[in-house]
Structures are given as C-alpha cells and as structure tokens.
Amino acid sequence: MPIARPAADEYAPYYGTYIDRVTDADLLTSLTTQKQSTAKLLSGLDESQAAYRYAPGKWTLREVIGHLADSERIFAYRMLRIARGDATPLPGFDENDYVPAAQFELRPLASVAAEFAAVRDASVALLRSLDAEALARRGTASGKPISARALAYIIAGHEKHHLGVIRERYLK
C-alpha cells in the first residue's frame, strides 16, 4: 500500500524542508533504497574519513551517521505512539546533547553504520504494519501537530538532507 504524502497542515513548516526532499512515489521502496545506498557509501570509507570534521565544532561524519540513527529512532517512536492513537504530547529533543552523550567516536564506523541499518529495518517494519487510518492519525510532538505519515516522510527526508551534507562537505 503506498503511503500518501502528508498535507502541509500535518506537520510544522520546519519539517517541510525534509518532506519536500522526498520525491519518490513509493516511500517504503525509497527507505529501503536509501538504506542500501547509504550502506554502500559508508562501506567505502575508512576510519580517518569517518573522523573528519569539515569545520571546528561540527560533527564528524561518524557522528552524523549516529545522529541519523538516534533521530530516526525518535521519529519512529513518535510515529508509533501517534499511529496507535496515543494523544500524549511528545517532547522535543536536542540532537546537540545526544551526539556527545552517545560517544560515537569510540566506535568503528562499521558499528555505527550497522546500527543505523538496523534502525532503518525497524522503521520499515513498523511502517509496513500501519494502515492508512493509523498513518493519518495526528498527535503533538515538540509542541506542534504532526501526523504519523508526516513522520515517515521526515525520516526519509532527514536522511537525504544529511547525505547531501556528507557528499558536499565531508567527501570532497
């Protein structure tokens, strides 16, 4: 079943930058293809490339991948809660606190990449289990209204955003 594109009133305007990046007609195929292409990209990198920062104070490439895993977990958790009809407002999170606490730099890139792939597999499995009614449900996250399907599109667009940054600033 194709996952309908969310309407603009299903998410905060900030997330439109991610959702607009998703142009594929089939979101589930896109998420699976992303996982494969990201794994291929990362498998060709060595540890010195993984530790590269394009500017002082910026995350390393390894930390960006860790951030993708953490963020996707949070977006998928929000999607689960909202899809199940839980109306409890969900708090925001500060990725700039999460990344240092995760200590991604103590792990090999292959380990962080494998974690991200596992998170993606879990997200895809969750999405496959949701019907159109569950995907259309709305809740509140970070003080803003959002639908379950908007969160699915945010997952895909967030990765596209960061992969673009990786290609532009880390792999020159």
Backbone as JSON, one array per atom type, in Angstrom:
{
  "sequence": "MPIARPAADEYAPYYGTYIDRVTDADLLTSLTTQKQSTAKLLSGLDESQAAYRYAPGKWTLREVIGHLADSERIFAYRMLRIARGDATPLPGFDENDYVPAAQFELRPLASVAAEFAAVRDASVALLRSLDAEALARRGTASGKPISARALAYIIAGHEKHHLGVIRERYLK",
  "N": [[0.84, -1.18, 0.0], [0.71, 2.15, -0.95], [2.1, 4.97, 0.76], [0.46, 7.79, 1.54], [1.33, 11.14, 0.66], [1.96, 13.56, 3.12], [-0.27, 16.26, 3.95], [0.22, 19.83, 4.05], [-0.73, 20.79, 6.48], [-0.22, 18.82, 8.28], [2.15, 18.84, 9.61], [4.78, 20.75, 11.19], [5.97, 23.78, 9.71], [8.8, 23.83, 9.58], [9.56, 21.18, 9.15], [8.93, 20.81, 6.54], [11.12, 21.21, 4.89], [12.45, 18.8, 4.96], [10.46, 16.93, 4.18], [9.84, 17.83, 1.62], [12.04, 16.97, 0.21], [11.59, 14.36, -0.39], [10.82, 12.67, -3.1], [10.11, 10.36, -4.37], [7.6, 8.08, -5.5], [6.89, 5.85, -4.04], [7.21, 5.47, -0.79], [8.11, 3.43, 0.99], [9.76, 1.84, -0.64], [11.64, 3.76, -1.25], [12.8, 4.24, 1.3], [14.03, 1.77, 1.75], [15.79, 1.64, -0.42], [17.38, 3.87, 0.17], [18.63, 2.95, 2.51], [20.25, 0.92, 1.47], [21.9, 2.36, -0.37], [23.17, 4.17, 1.32], [24.54, 2.42, 3.02], [26.31, 1.33, 1.17], [27.81, 3.61, 0.45], [29.0, 4.23, 2.95], [30.49, 1.93, 3.43], [32.67, 2.19, 1.84], [34.37, 3.92, 3.09], [37.1, 4.92, 5.2], [38.43, 4.82, 8.6], [39.69, 7.25, 9.15], [38.41, 9.01, 7.43], [35.87, 8.8, 8.51], [36.24, 10.11, 10.9], [36.49, 12.73, 10.19], [35.97, 16.24, 10.41], [34.37, 18.94, 8.99], [34.63, 21.5, 9.81], [35.71, 23.33, 12.73], [34.05, 22.34, 15.72], [31.95, 21.15, 14.38], [30.1, 18.12, 13.71], [31.67, 14.91, 13.39], [31.88, 12.8, 10.49], [31.17, 10.22, 11.27], [29.7, 10.8, 13.56], [27.55, 12.12, 12.41], [26.24, 10.0, 11.14], [25.56, 8.49, 13.38], [23.85, 10.35, 14.56], [21.79, 10.28, 12.65], [20.78, 7.7, 13.16], [19.91, 7.97, 15.87], [18.01, 10.06, 15.61], [16.18, 8.95, 13.8], [15.21, 6.83, 15.32], [13.82, 8.26, 17.28], [11.94, 9.69, 15.71], [10.54, 7.49, 14.66], [9.54, 6.34, 17.0], [7.81, 8.36, 17.83], [6.07, 8.2, 15.65], [4.99, 5.63, 16.04], [3.66, 5.95, 18.54], [1.76, 7.95, 17.88], [0.41, 6.73, 15.72], [-0.8, 4.64, 17.04], [-2.76, 5.9, 18.38], [-2.19, 7.33, 20.67], [-2.56, 10.15, 22.5], [-0.89, 11.67, 24.02], [1.13, 14.48, 24.43], [4.28, 14.68, 22.88], [7.65, 15.13, 23.85], [10.25, 17.39, 22.67], [13.64, 17.0, 21.42], [17.13, 17.52, 21.87], [19.44, 17.37, 19.57], [22.06, 18.15, 19.73], [22.79, 17.62, 22.3], [22.49, 14.87, 22.4], [24.39, 13.71, 20.62], [27.13, 14.03, 21.67], [26.76, 12.59, 24.07], [26.31, 10.03, 23.17], [28.74, 9.07, 22.33], [29.83, 8.28, 19.83], [32.29, 8.42, 18.57], [33.95, 6.62, 19.8], [33.55, 4.24, 18.64], [33.9, 1.93, 15.87], [33.33, 2.96, 12.47], [31.9, 1.05, 10.99], [30.37, -0.22, 12.94], [28.64, 1.83, 13.84], [27.36, 2.37, 11.44], [26.09, -0.11, 11.0], [24.31, -0.09, 13.11], [22.66, 2.05, 12.35], [21.54, 0.93, 10.02], [20.08, -1.18, 11.16], [18.21, 0.24, 12.66], [16.83, 1.46, 10.58], [15.71, -0.81, 9.35], [13.91, -1.54, 11.36], [12.22, 0.68, 11.34], [11.08, 0.5, 8.79], [9.75, -1.96, 9.05], [7.85, -1.25, 10.99], [6.39, 0.7, 9.56], [5.32, -0.89, 7.5], [3.44, -2.24, 8.94], [1.39, -0.51, 9.46], [-1.82, 0.78, 8.72], [-3.75, 2.87, 6.42], [-5.44, 4.47, 7.96], [-4.17, 4.54, 10.49], [-1.77, 5.77, 9.75], [-2.68, 8.28, 9.08], [-3.38, 9.4, 11.47], [-3.12, 11.95, 13.95], [-0.98, 13.74, 16.16], [0.86, 15.33, 18.8], [4.06, 16.66, 18.78], [7.04, 17.97, 20.04], [5.63, 20.25, 20.72], [4.1, 20.83, 18.49], [1.59, 20.13, 15.99], [1.41, 16.95, 14.34], [1.38, 14.31, 11.91], [1.32, 10.7, 11.74], [2.14, 9.72, 9.23], [3.51, 11.94, 8.24], [5.75, 11.89, 9.84], [6.97, 9.58, 8.87], [7.74, 10.44, 6.32], [9.45, 12.47, 7.09], [11.55, 11.01, 8.2], [12.71, 9.85, 5.89], [13.37, 12.18, 4.42], [15.05, 13.53, 6.17], [17.3, 11.89, 6.25], [18.08, 12.15, 3.55], [18.74, 14.87, 3.51], [21.0, 14.95, 5.29], [22.74, 13.19, 3.99], [23.25, 14.62, 1.71], [24.69, 16.76, 2.82], [26.9, 15.32, 3.73], [28.01, 14.42, 1.3], [28.62, 16.88, 0.14], [30.24, 18.3, 2.0], [31.91, 16.57, 3.43], [33.02, 14.61, 1.81], [34.75, 15.61, -0.21]],
  "CA": [[0.0, 0.0, 0.0], [1.5, 3.37, -0.95], [1.87, 5.87, 1.88], [0.1, 9.1, 0.98], [2.13, 12.28, 1.05], [1.21, 14.37, 4.09], [-0.66, 17.63, 3.59], [1.02, 20.83, 4.76], [-1.23, 21.0, 7.84], [0.1, 17.64, 9.09], [3.48, 18.98, 10.2], [5.26, 22.12, 11.36], [6.66, 24.24, 8.5], [10.22, 23.46, 9.63], [9.76, 19.83, 8.59], [8.73, 20.84, 5.09], [12.42, 21.1, 4.2], [12.74, 17.37, 4.83], [9.4, 16.26, 3.43], [9.97, 18.23, 0.21], [13.15, 16.21, -0.4], [11.12, 13.01, -0.73], [10.14, 12.81, -4.39], [9.72, 9.04, -4.87], [6.18, 7.77, -5.36], [6.73, 4.77, -3.06], [8.06, 5.79, 0.35], [8.77, 2.23, 1.54], [10.87, 1.5, -1.54], [12.64, 4.81, -1.08], [13.51, 4.0, 2.55], [14.88, 0.59, 1.56], [16.86, 2.04, -1.34], [18.27, 4.74, 0.93], [19.44, 2.11, 3.4], [21.26, 0.24, 0.65], [22.87, 3.3, -0.93], [23.97, 4.71, 2.43], [25.46, 1.36, 3.43], [27.36, 1.24, 0.14], [28.66, 4.79, 0.61], [29.78, 4.12, 4.18], [31.41, 0.79, 3.37], [33.87, 2.61, 1.11], [35.11, 4.92, 3.86], [37.98, 4.41, 6.25], [38.22, 5.44, 9.89], [40.11, 8.66, 9.14], [37.31, 9.74, 6.79], [34.76, 8.8, 9.46], [36.57, 11.05, 11.97], [36.67, 14.07, 9.61], [35.06, 17.36, 10.68], [34.64, 19.94, 7.94], [34.94, 22.77, 10.49], [35.74, 23.15, 14.18], [32.75, 22.32, 16.37], [30.97, 20.37, 13.61], [30.17, 16.69, 13.96], [32.42, 14.07, 12.46], [31.0, 12.02, 9.61], [30.67, 9.11, 12.1], [28.66, 11.36, 14.43], [26.37, 12.39, 11.57], [25.55, 8.72, 10.97], [24.96, 8.21, 14.69], [22.72, 11.28, 14.69], [20.71, 9.74, 11.83], [20.18, 6.57, 13.87], [19.18, 8.48, 17.02], [16.85, 10.83, 15.16], [15.19, 8.04, 13.22], [14.57, 6.14, 16.44], [12.88, 9.19, 17.91], [10.83, 9.92, 14.78], [9.75, 6.25, 14.58], [8.82, 6.21, 18.27], [6.69, 9.3, 17.73], [5.15, 7.64, 14.67], [4.32, 4.52, 16.71], [2.73, 6.47, 19.54], [0.66, 8.64, 17.21], [-0.35, 5.75, 14.94], [-1.57, 3.81, 17.97], [-3.81, 6.72, 18.97], [-1.74, 7.94, 21.93], [-2.68, 11.6, 22.37], [0.05, 12.33, 24.92], [2.11, 15.32, 23.72], [5.63, 14.1, 22.95], [8.63, 16.21, 23.97], [11.31, 17.51, 21.67], [14.95, 16.54, 21.85], [18.22, 18.36, 21.39], [20.45, 16.5, 18.97], [23.39, 18.59, 20.14], [23.07, 16.93, 23.56], [22.52, 13.43, 22.16], [25.58, 13.24, 19.91], [28.27, 13.79, 22.57], [26.43, 11.56, 25.05], [26.36, 8.72, 22.51], [30.16, 8.69, 22.18], [30.02, 7.55, 18.57], [33.7, 8.43, 18.19], [34.63, 5.48, 20.43], [33.16, 3.03, 17.9], [34.24, 1.92, 14.45], [32.27, 3.39, 11.57], [31.08, -0.11, 10.62], [29.42, -0.45, 14.03], [27.63, 2.9, 13.79], [26.6, 2.14, 10.2], [25.23, -1.27, 11.21], [23.22, 0.35, 13.99], [21.74, 2.83, 11.53], [20.82, 0.0, 9.15], [19.12, -1.9, 12.0], [17.14, 1.18, 12.98], [16.03, 1.6, 9.35], [14.91, -2.03, 9.19], [12.81, -1.47, 12.32], [11.29, 1.71, 10.87], [10.35, -0.05, 7.63], [8.82, -2.97, 9.57], [6.74, -0.53, 11.61], [5.57, 1.31, 8.5], [4.58, -1.95, 6.81], [2.36, -2.72, 9.81], [0.39, 0.53, 9.67], [-2.77, 1.0, 7.63], [-3.94, 4.27, 6.06], [-6.05, 5.19, 9.09], [-3.12, 4.77, 11.5], [-0.81, 6.73, 9.2], [-3.31, 9.6, 9.04], [-3.61, 9.92, 12.82], [-2.32, 13.12, 14.31], [-0.64, 13.94, 17.55], [1.67, 16.51, 19.07], [5.46, 16.41, 19.1], [7.77, 19.23, 20.14], [4.67, 21.33, 20.81], [3.48, 21.1, 17.18], [0.82, 18.99, 15.46], [2.1, 16.13, 13.33], [0.74, 13.01, 11.63], [2.23, 9.55, 11.67], [2.75, 9.64, 7.9], [4.5, 13.01, 8.1], [6.99, 11.4, 10.49], [7.61, 8.64, 7.93], [8.39, 11.25, 5.28], [10.56, 13.18, 7.73], [12.65, 10.04, 8.31], [13.37, 9.75, 4.59], [13.93, 13.48, 4.04], [16.15, 13.86, 7.09], [18.48, 11.19, 5.75], [18.51, 12.8, 2.29], [19.4, 16.12, 3.88], [22.33, 14.72, 5.85], [23.6, 12.59, 2.97], [23.68, 15.74, 0.87], [25.76, 17.45, 3.56], [28.07, 14.44, 3.71], [28.63, 14.47, -0.03], [29.1, 18.24, -0.15], [31.22, 18.85, 2.94], [32.79, 15.57, 4.03], [33.64, 13.74, 0.8], [35.22, 16.43, -1.34]],
  "C": [[0.88, 1.25, 0.0], [1.12, 4.26, 0.24], [1.64, 7.27, 1.3], [1.02, 10.19, 1.52], [1.33, 13.11, 2.04], [0.88, 15.75, 3.54], [0.13, 18.6, 4.47], [0.53, 21.07, 6.19], [-0.95, 19.82, 8.77], [1.46, 17.73, 9.75], [3.83, 20.46, 10.33], [6.03, 22.53, 10.1], [8.14, 23.86, 8.44], [10.47, 22.12, 8.94], [9.51, 19.76, 7.09], [10.02, 20.72, 4.32], [12.83, 19.65, 4.03], [11.72, 16.68, 3.94], [9.5, 16.59, 1.94], [11.09, 17.49, -0.52], [12.73, 14.82, -0.87], [10.26, 13.13, -1.99], [9.68, 11.47, -4.96], [8.24, 8.79, -4.61], [5.93, 6.73, -4.28], [7.71, 4.98, -1.91], [8.79, 4.56, 0.9], [9.94, 1.79, 0.67], [11.99, 2.5, -1.38], [13.47, 4.58, 0.19], [14.46, 2.81, 2.44], [16.05, 0.91, 0.65], [17.87, 2.94, -0.65], [19.2, 3.91, 1.81], [20.57, 1.46, 2.62], [22.32, 1.2, 0.13], [23.74, 3.93, 0.16], [24.96, 3.66, 2.91], [26.62, 1.23, 2.44], [28.33, 2.41, 0.28], [29.57, 4.63, 1.83], [30.79, 3.0, 4.13], [32.7, 1.14, 2.64], [34.73, 3.61, 1.86], [36.0, 4.26, 4.9], [37.76, 5.22, 7.53], [38.68, 6.91, 9.93], [39.05, 9.52, 8.46], [36.12, 9.86, 7.75], [34.99, 9.82, 10.58], [36.71, 12.49, 11.48], [35.57, 15.02, 10.05], [35.36, 18.42, 9.64], [34.92, 21.32, 8.52], [34.99, 22.51, 11.99], [34.33, 23.23, 14.77], [31.67, 21.57, 15.62], [31.15, 18.89, 13.95], [31.1, 16.02, 12.97], [31.4, 13.35, 11.58], [30.38, 10.87, 10.41], [29.54, 9.61, 13.0], [27.4, 11.7, 13.64], [25.56, 11.1, 11.4], [24.88, 8.3, 12.28], [23.74, 9.08, 14.94], [21.53, 10.78, 13.85], [20.0, 8.59, 12.53], [19.35, 7.07, 15.05], [17.9, 9.19, 16.59], [15.77, 9.92, 14.59], [14.48, 7.25, 14.3], [13.49, 7.02, 17.07], [11.68, 9.45, 17.0], [9.94, 8.67, 14.69], [8.96, 6.01, 15.86], [7.61, 7.14, 18.28], [5.63, 8.75, 16.78], [4.34, 6.5, 15.3], [3.26, 5.03, 17.68], [1.5, 7.12, 18.88], [-0.2, 7.66, 16.43], [-1.23, 4.87, 15.82], [-2.65, 4.61, 18.7], [-3.45, 7.34, 20.31], [-1.72, 9.45, 21.74], [-1.74, 12.37, 23.29], [1.02, 13.2, 24.12], [3.53, 14.78, 23.96], [6.65, 15.23, 22.97], [9.6, 16.25, 22.8], [12.59, 16.89, 22.2], [16.0, 17.44, 21.23], [19.33, 17.46, 20.88], [21.87, 16.9, 19.38], [23.76, 18.08, 21.53], [23.25, 15.43, 23.34], [23.87, 12.97, 21.58], [26.77, 13.05, 20.84], [28.0, 12.67, 23.57], [26.54, 10.15, 24.46], [27.78, 8.2, 22.33], [30.41, 7.85, 20.93], [31.49, 7.45, 18.18], [34.49, 7.3, 18.83], [34.37, 4.17, 19.68], [33.65, 3.09, 16.47], [33.05, 2.36, 13.61], [31.35, 2.22, 11.21], [30.03, -0.41, 11.68], [28.3, 0.58, 14.01], [26.75, 2.72, 12.56], [25.64, 0.96, 10.34], [24.05, -0.93, 12.12], [22.18, 1.14, 13.2], [20.91, 1.92, 10.63], [19.75, -0.78, 9.94], [17.93, -1.01, 12.36], [16.23, 1.34, 11.76], [15.16, 0.38, 9.14], [13.71, -2.0, 10.12], [11.77, -0.45, 11.88], [10.44, 1.18, 9.72], [9.35, -1.11, 8.1], [7.61, -2.31, 10.23], [5.82, 0.05, 10.55], [4.74, 0.27, 7.77], [3.38, -2.44, 7.63], [1.21, -1.73, 9.95], [-0.54, 0.66, 8.46], [-2.97, 2.51, 7.43], [-4.54, 5.08, 7.21], [-5.01, 5.51, 10.16], [-2.13, 5.82, 11.02], [-1.37, 8.15, 9.19], [-3.54, 10.2, 10.43], [-2.64, 11.04, 13.13], [-2.11, 13.18, 15.81], [0.16, 15.22, 17.68], [3.07, 16.06, 19.44], [6.19, 17.75, 19.07], [6.82, 20.43, 20.13], [3.94, 21.66, 19.53], [2.68, 19.89, 16.74], [1.61, 18.26, 14.37], [1.33, 14.83, 13.13], [1.8, 11.92, 11.6], [2.9, 9.5, 10.29], [3.75, 10.77, 7.65], [5.81, 12.58, 8.73], [7.72, 10.41, 9.59], [8.35, 9.4, 6.84], [9.57, 12.03, 5.85], [11.77, 12.26, 7.86], [13.43, 9.99, 6.99], [14.05, 11.07, 4.21], [15.09, 13.9, 4.9], [17.43, 13.16, 6.64], [18.99, 11.84, 4.46], [19.25, 14.09, 2.58], [20.84, 15.86, 4.34], [23.27, 14.03, 4.85], [24.08, 13.64, 1.99], [24.81, 16.52, 1.52], [27.02, 16.61, 3.54], [28.77, 14.52, 2.36], [29.26, 15.83, -0.32], [30.27, 18.66, 0.74], [32.21, 17.85, 3.49], [33.57, 14.77, 2.99], [34.09, 14.51, -0.42], [36.45, 15.83, -1.97]]
}
